[in-house]
Amino acid sequence: MKITQKWPREREEARTEVRDLLSWRPVAVDGGLLEQGWRIQDRYQLSFWDALIVAAAKSASCRYLLTADLQADQDLGGVLVVNPFLCDPAGLPRA
């Protein structure tokens, strides 16, 4: 017997959670995104994982990246780093 047959409620809850996350329109990690991440890493001297986050933000046409882990007010090729602990994101200009 498959686990999904034993626990159908858990399966539906998991599907609901995944659908909720998909509403955020996640960016797929593919070869192009990895290449862009490496270029960003080299250009801005970021860790690979931070560079990959910036690459995903650029790929999703984000203007702002809310994080306390990067230097606030830094423009990373069109993505502005905003520290949400220092700036109220609600006050940022909208497109």
PADOLUM-699351 format. One line per 5 residues: for each residue x, y, z of N, C-alpha, C, CB. Coordinates in Angstrom, 3 decimals, always signed. Glycine has a CB too. Example, Ala and Ser with C-alpha at 12.3 -4.5 7.8 and 13.67 -1.06 7.14 Angstrom:
2
+13.190:-5.690:+7.800:+12.300:-4.500:+7.800:+13.200:-3.300:+7.800:+11.308:-4.473:+9.046; +12.850:-2.250:+7.080:+13.670:-1.060:+7.140:+12.900:+0.030:+7.870:+14.084:-0.598:+5.725
END
This chain:
95
+0.838:-1.175:+0.000:+0.000:+0.000:+0.000:+0.890:+1.248:+0.000:-0.958:-0.007:+1.220; +0.568:+2.197:-0.857:+1.323:+3.443:-0.936:+0.979:+4.350:+0.240:+1.043:+4.162:-2.266; +1.964:+5.188:+0.608:+1.739:+6.101:+1.732:+0.612:+7.087:+1.445:+3.019:+6.861:+2.055; +0.452:+7.473:+0.172:-0.620:+8.419:-0.162:-1.991:+7.787:+0.008:-0.458:+8.926:-1.594; -2.059:+6.453:-0.050:-3.329:+5.768:+0.185:-3.610:+5.653:+1.680:-3.317:+4.374:-0.464
-2.554:+5.547:+2.483:-2.724:+5.420:+3.924:-3.157:+6.741:+4.554:-1.431:+4.936:+4.564; -2.627:+7.845:+4.041:-2.876:+9.153:+4.661:-3.378:+10.166:+3.635:-1.598:+9.679:+5.333; -4.595:+10.006:+3.146:-5.092:+10.926:+2.105:-5.226:+12.361:+2.605:-6.439:+10.447:+1.587; -5.550:+12.564:+3.884:-5.685:+13.929:+4.399:-4.342:+14.660:+4.334:-6.216:+13.912:+5.852; -3.278:+13.980:+4.713:-1.952:+14.585:+4.663:-1.552:+14.913:+3.234:-0.920:+13.659:+5.295
-1.935:+14.059:+2.298:-1.635:+14.311:+0.888:-2.321:+15.581:+0.425:-2.068:+13.123:+0.014; -3.573:+15.758:+0.769:-4.312:+16.963:+0.367:-3.755:+18.202:+1.050:-5.805:+16.813:+0.694; -3.367:+18.084:+2.310:-2.753:+19.215:+3.010:-1.448:+19.609:+2.335:-2.505:+18.869:+4.493; -0.665:+18.615:+1.940:+0.601:+18.897:+1.260:+0.347:+19.587:-0.078:+1.403:+17.595:+1.046; -0.642:+19.128:-0.812:-0.971:+19.764:-2.093:-1.423:+21.209:-1.890:-2.067:+18.970:-2.820
-2.183:+21.450:-0.848:-2.627:+22.810:-0.539:-1.431:+23.703:-0.234:-3.608:+22.805:+0.651; -0.499:+23.181:+0.548:+0.709:+23.952:+0.883:+1.509:+24.279:-0.380:+1.594:+23.169:+1.885; +1.688:+23.298:-1.250:+2.447:+23.518:-2.486:+1.739:+24.537:-3.366:+2.640:+22.194:-3.254; +0.424:+24.438:-3.478:-0.322:+25.414:-4.287:-0.174:+26.827:-3.715:-1.816:+25.026:-4.357; -0.195:+26.939:-2.386:+0.015:+28.251:-1.756:+1.389:+28.796:-2.115:-0.135:+28.153:-0.220
+2.410:+27.963:-2.057:+3.758:+28.407:-2.395:+3.874:+28.776:-3.873:+4.771:+27.322:-2.047; +3.193:+28.057:-4.739:+3.240:+28.353:-6.174:+2.629:+29.706:-6.504:+2.523:+27.269:-6.953; +1.761:+30.215:-5.647:+1.182:+31.533:-5.902:+2.253:+32.628:-5.843:+0.066:+31.828:-4.887; +3.398:+32.315:-5.257:+4.510:+33.275:-5.203:+5.307:+33.275:-6.508:+5.441:+32.949:-4.021; +4.934:+32.428:-7.439:+5.608:+32.298:-8.745:+7.109:+32.047:-8.587:+5.381:+33.565:-9.588
+7.488:+30.916:-8.011:+8.907:+30.632:-7.803:+9.664:+30.545:-9.125:+9.075:+29.333:-7.025; +10.912:+30.935:-9.087:+11.771:+30.896:-10.261:+12.452:+29.530:-10.312:+12.824:+32.053:-10.232; +12.379:+28.887:-11.451:+13.033:+27.586:-11.617:+14.537:+27.777:-11.748:+12.473:+26.840:-12.854; +15.286:+26.951:-11.066:+16.745:+26.989:-11.186:+17.115:+26.130:-12.387:+17.460:+26.479:-9.867; +17.665:+26.788:-13.394:+18.107:+26.076:-14.586:+19.506:+26.568:-14.956:+17.107:+26.283:-15.771
+20.021:+26.102:-16.052:+21.377:+26.469:-16.465:+21.557:+27.968:-16.644:+21.727:+25.769:-17.748; +20.562:+28.623:-17.209:+20.653:+30.070:-17.422:+20.718:+30.840:-16.120:+19.477:+30.553:-18.232; +19.931:+30.415:-15.146:+19.940:+31.090:-13.852:+21.278:+30.858:-13.139:+18.768:+30.594:-12.976; +21.816:+29.648:-13.243:+23.123:+29.368:-12.648:+24.211:+30.246:-13.276:+23.480:+27.879:-12.818; +24.191:+30.355:-14.598:+25.176:+31.207:-15.287:+25.051:+32.653:-14.827:+24.993:+31.123:-16.819
+23.828:+33.149:-14.734:+23.615:+34.520:-14.284:+24.102:+34.678:-12.841:+22.120:+34.907:-14.401; +23.851:+33.685:-12.005:+24.330:+33.718:-10.626:+25.841:+33.791:-10.555:+23.844:+32.501:-9.872; +26.521:+33.031:-11.395:+27.993:+33.073:-11.394:+28.503:+34.444:-11.827:+28.564:+31.984:-12.323; +27.838:+35.044:-12.834:+28.262:+36.389:-13.267:+28.060:+37.405:-12.144:+27.477:+36.830:-14.529; +26.929:+37.320:-11.470:+26.640:+38.236:-10.357:+27.637:+38.011:-9.225:+25.188:+38.040:-9.842
+27.949:+36.755:-8.942:+28.913:+36.430:-7.894:+30.265:+37.078:-8.191:+29.070:+34.903:-7.760; +30.726:+36.951:-9.417:+32.010:+37.531:-9.795:+31.979:+39.053:-9.769:+32.411:+37.049:-11.172; +30.908:+39.639:-10.262:+30.833:+41.101:-10.364:+30.718:+41.779:-9.001:+29.651:+41.498:-11.228; +29.911:+41.211:-8.113:+29.640:+41.881:-6.829:+30.310:+41.214:-5.630:+28.156:+41.933:-6.592; +31.103:+40.182:-5.893:+31.809:+39.474:-4.825:+30.866:+38.969:-3.735:+32.855:+40.379:-4.211
+29.778:+38.337:-4.157:+28.805:+37.762:-3.247:+29.062:+36.269:-3.111:+27.368:+38.029:-3.736; +28.513:+35.677:-2.053:+28.544:+34.220:-1.978:+27.695:+33.686:-3.133:+28.017:+33.698:-0.580; +27.940:+32.446:-3.511:+27.175:+31.889:-4.622:+25.681:+31.886:-4.315:+27.650:+30.470:-4.934; +25.302:+31.521:-3.081:+23.882:+31.428:-2.745:+23.218:+32.798:-2.763:+23.703:+30.779:-1.375; +23.909:+33.828:-2.271:+23.354:+35.188:-2.345:+23.228:+35.626:-3.798:+24.240:+36.187:-1.561
+24.240:+35.312:-4.598:+24.210:+35.673:-6.022:+23.059:+34.963:-6.734:+25.553:+35.318:-6.701; +22.788:+33.721:-6.358:+21.690:+32.982:-6.974:+20.340:+33.604:-6.601:+21.733:+31.504:-6.547; +20.216:+34.091:-5.375:+18.990:+34.782:-4.962:+18.815:+36.064:-5.772:+19.024:+35.103:-3.443; +19.891:+36.814:-5.957:+19.830:+38.041:-6.755:+19.471:+37.695:-8.199:+21.183:+38.808:-6.697; +20.068:+36.647:-8.746:+19.761:+36.233:-10.118:+18.281:+35.867:-10.250:+20.648:+35.035:-10.535
+17.743:+35.172:-9.261:+16.324:+34.807:-9.290:+15.453:+36.053:-9.206:+15.985:+33.843:-8.137; +15.846:+37.011:-8.376:+15.082:+38.261:-8.266:+15.090:+39.002:-9.600:+15.664:+39.163:-7.147; +16.252:+39.067:-10.243:+16.336:+39.724:-11.552:+15.482:+38.990:-12.577:+17.798:+39.792:-12.034; +15.526:+37.674:-12.549:+14.760:+36.864:-13.485:+13.255:+37.087:-13.318:+15.095:+35.388:-13.298; +12.841:+37.350:-12.083:+11.416:+37.591:-11.796:+11.050:+39.069:-11.914:+11.068:+37.088:-10.394
+11.987:+39.884:-12.435:+11.767:+41.322:-12.629:+11.451:+42.058:-11.329:+10.639:+41.539:-13.613; +12.095:+41.640:-10.250:+11.924:+42.322:-8.960:+12.762:+43.599:-8.944:+12.328:+41.387:-7.775; +12.204:+44.663:-8.393:+12.953:+45.916:-8.236:+13.686:+45.940:-6.910:+12.017:+47.126:-8.339; +13.150:+45.225:-5.908:+13.697:+45.247:-4.562:+13.937:+43.825:-4.066:+12.757:+45.998:-3.609; +14.990:+43.693:-3.257:+15.277:+42.440:-2.582:+15.329:+42.737:-1.094:+16.616:+41.796:-3.090
+14.344:+42.248:-0.360:+14.278:+42.491:+1.077:+15.130:+41.462:+1.798:+12.816:+42.445:+1.585; +16.209:+41.926:+2.428:+17.110:+41.044:+3.150:+17.962:+41.854:+4.107:+17.993:+40.250:+2.178; +18.294:+41.229:+5.224:+19.231:+41.842:+6.168:+20.627:+41.256:+5.975:+18.756:+41.635:+7.626; +20.773:+40.348:+5.014:+22.039:+39.647:+4.812:+22.969:+40.319:+3.806:+21.766:+38.252:+4.366; +22.477:+41.295:+3.066:+23.313:+42.019:+2.099:+23.349:+43.495:+2.487:+22.773:+41.841:+0.636
+24.284:+44.223:+1.898:+24.442:+45.641:+2.200:+23.224:+46.424:+1.728:+25.718:+46.193:+1.548; +22.568:+47.112:+2.663:+21.375:+47.901:+2.342:+21.701:+48.995:+1.336:+20.780:+48.518:+3.613; +20.752:+49.304:+0.490:+20.825:+50.352:-0.532:+21.802:+50.036:-1.654:+21.213:+51.651:+0.105; +22.294:+48.828:-1.716:+23.193:+48.429:-2.794:+22.353:+48.086:-4.019:+24.089:+47.216:-2.368; +22.734:+48.637:-5.167:+22.064:+48.331:-6.428:+22.830:+47.206:-7.112:+21.974:+49.595:-7.350
+22.199:+46.066:-7.232:+22.834:+44.896:-7.839:+22.262:+44.681:-9.233:+22.631:+43.630:-6.961; +22.680:+45.524:-10.144:+22.240:+45.402:-11.527:+20.755:+45.630:-11.723:+22.594:+44.062:-12.042; +20.199:+46.573:-10.995:+18.791:+46.889:-11.143:+17.912:+46.342:-10.031:+18.309:+46.376:-12.439; +18.488:+45.573:-9.134:+17.767:+45.074:-7.959:+18.341:+45.801:-6.748:+17.897:+43.495:-7.807; +17.506:+46.566:-6.067:+17.956:+47.348:-4.916:+17.764:+46.531:-3.647:+17.188:+48.696:-4.821
+18.836:+46.435:-2.858:+18.778:+45.705:-1.589:+18.149:+46.609:-0.535:+20.201:+45.233:-1.141; +17.111:+46.101:+0.112:+16.399:+46.836:+1.157:+16.423:+45.993:+2.424:+14.926:+47.170:+0.726; +16.936:+46.585:+3.496:+16.909:+45.906:+4.786:+15.566:+46.228:+5.437:+18.119:+46.345:+5.702; +14.688:+45.240:+5.589:+13.357:+45.519:+6.126:+13.373:+45.917:+7.602:+12.475:+44.312:+5.943; +14.521:+45.750:+8.266:+14.633:+46.167:+9.659:+15.049:+47.635:+9.776:+15.637:+45.280:+10.392
+15.533:+48.199:+8.668:+15.963:+49.598:+8.660:+15.036:+50.500:+7.866:+17.352:+49.702:+8.103; +14.229:+49.908:+7.006:+13.359:+50.679:+6.115:+12.006:+49.991:+6.042:+13.988:+50.823:+4.692; +10.955:+50.771:+6.069:+9.623:+50.205:+5.936:+9.362:+49.915:+4.457:+8.541:+51.169:+6.521; +9.296:+48.658:+4.062:+9.074:+48.338:+2.644:+7.807:+48.969:+2.072:+9.005:+46.841:+2.465; +6.820:+49.268:+2.905:+5.588:+49.893:+2.422:+5.861:+51.283:+1.855:+4.556:+49.980:+3.551
+6.954:+51.899:+2.265:+7.287:+53.233:+1.791:+8.093:+53.267:+0.513:+8.025:+53.947:+2.833; +8.411:+52.094:-0.051:+9.203:+52.051:-1.281:+8.339:+52.446:-2.482:+9.807:+50.639:-1.491; +8.946:+53.146:-3.429:+8.181:+53.500:-4.632:+7.748:+52.245:-5.400:+9.018:+54.418:-5.549; +6.560:+52.290:-5.940:+6.056:+51.178:-6.744:+6.198:+51.515:-8.209:+4.587:+50.861:-6.400; +6.281:+50.459:-9.007:+6.435:+50.650:-10.454:+5.200:+51.270:-11.062:+6.734:+49.328:-11.140
END
